[in-house]
Amino acid sequence: MGGAELIGKEEQEAVAEVIGRGVLFRYGFNEKRKNIFRVLEFEAAFNKYMGCTHSLGVSSGSAALRVALAALGLKRGDEVITQSFTFVATIEAILEAGGIPILTEVDKSLNMDPRDLEAKITEKTRVIIPVHMLGVPARMDEIMAIARKKNVPVLEDSCQACGSSYRGKKTGTIGSLGTYSFDYVKTLTTGEGGMVATNDKKLYELASYYHDHGHEHNPELPRGEDAHSITGFNYRMNEIQGAMGKVQLERLDFVLAEQRKHKAQIKKAIAEIPGIEFRDQPDPAGDGGDTLAFFLPEAKTAREFNAVLAKEKVDTKILPSAMNWHFVGKWNHIIQFCPPYRTNAWPQSEALLKRSIALPISVRMSEEQISRVIEGVHKAAKEVF
Ligand SMILES: Cc1ncc(COP(=O)(O)O)c(C=O)c1O
């Protein structure tokens, strides 16, 4: 489950200290808050951790996507390419911004299939959003090469992969902008919250204006006299989230290390089972480790396999249990906004997802829990194959 498993004394003290001071707003009230700004401090620490120059705390990962699209200047009717397997928020953010979602297939990495990106990119494409699903980085080299060729900015949805990396760079810092979610089930949690990260000062400024009604945050002026050149909305992070985020960020490397260790142990113990094929890893070292996904030969075997796991009290995560929220094939309410001049069917993704199983990996996983998962998978294989 991630950072939530470790919430303890440090988070309690950090939050209590903010409440004790009585200033919960990220801007202003300098004297009352004794010039202590927790969201600002969290953003600075996040820059350092991610290796980027600018981070902006926001109210959720969904908000981060919306703010990032505004910073990129997305206009009504602009096409945005993302993928058929994601959380619904990625596509909702495009629709909220007035964009038209164009959705690619996913490949065996369960992330954007670069070949389908190449097939679907056109002169109308304004932004490409690869999603690092379930902690595993997407094929960023191929995606970036296609994007560069067409001069289209890449916005990485790293909401499920805070702390993951690809070839030495943290996911979310490779494209023009990256987004992160700190909701309750993520590797780093502030209850609800999110971050936009970038190495581009101009994009940061636009994101910062947009997330706060257009305020330009001129330190020389009182907030009420601040200039505004664009409209915006309220997607601000508050000081309680900032304080909590700072503490959780210090735990992030431990979260990732424990998840990776448990995942490796389970993976090794089930690797020899014939019929199990692990999901592709574009950069195995950069996997955040919170999920172990594999394919079974057919949809039918996956359904049967899942039934045995449920009987053995082995949980699954998203696949297949939460497909309704993660695959466009299940979203008639979204498909109605996909343009009819594109093929609105994703047979490759659907076939892969229907034969997938994803196991959640947690930070505090006892040897007994790990053994139960391993035994459950072996039992399912024995019964099904
Ligand atoms: C891929 C993806 N994008 C965006 C979001 C939205 O994040 P939040 O729940 O913080 O709004 C999520 C949340 O699960 C997600 O998984």
The ligand as an ORCA input file, in Angstrom:
! r2SCAN-3c Opt
* xyz 0 1
  C      -2.463      7.004    -13.297
  C      -3.172      7.953    -12.381
  N      -3.336      9.233    -12.755
  C      -3.938     10.118    -11.947
  C      -4.435      9.753    -10.707
  C      -5.145     10.750     -9.869
  O      -4.568     10.970     -8.621
  P      -5.455     11.449     -7.382
  O      -6.175     10.265     -6.824
  O      -4.447     11.989     -6.413
  O      -6.367     12.512     -7.881
  C      -4.276      8.449    -10.269
  C      -4.771      8.022     -8.953
  O      -4.867      6.857     -8.643
  C      -3.634      7.504    -11.132
  O      -3.491      6.235    -10.781
*
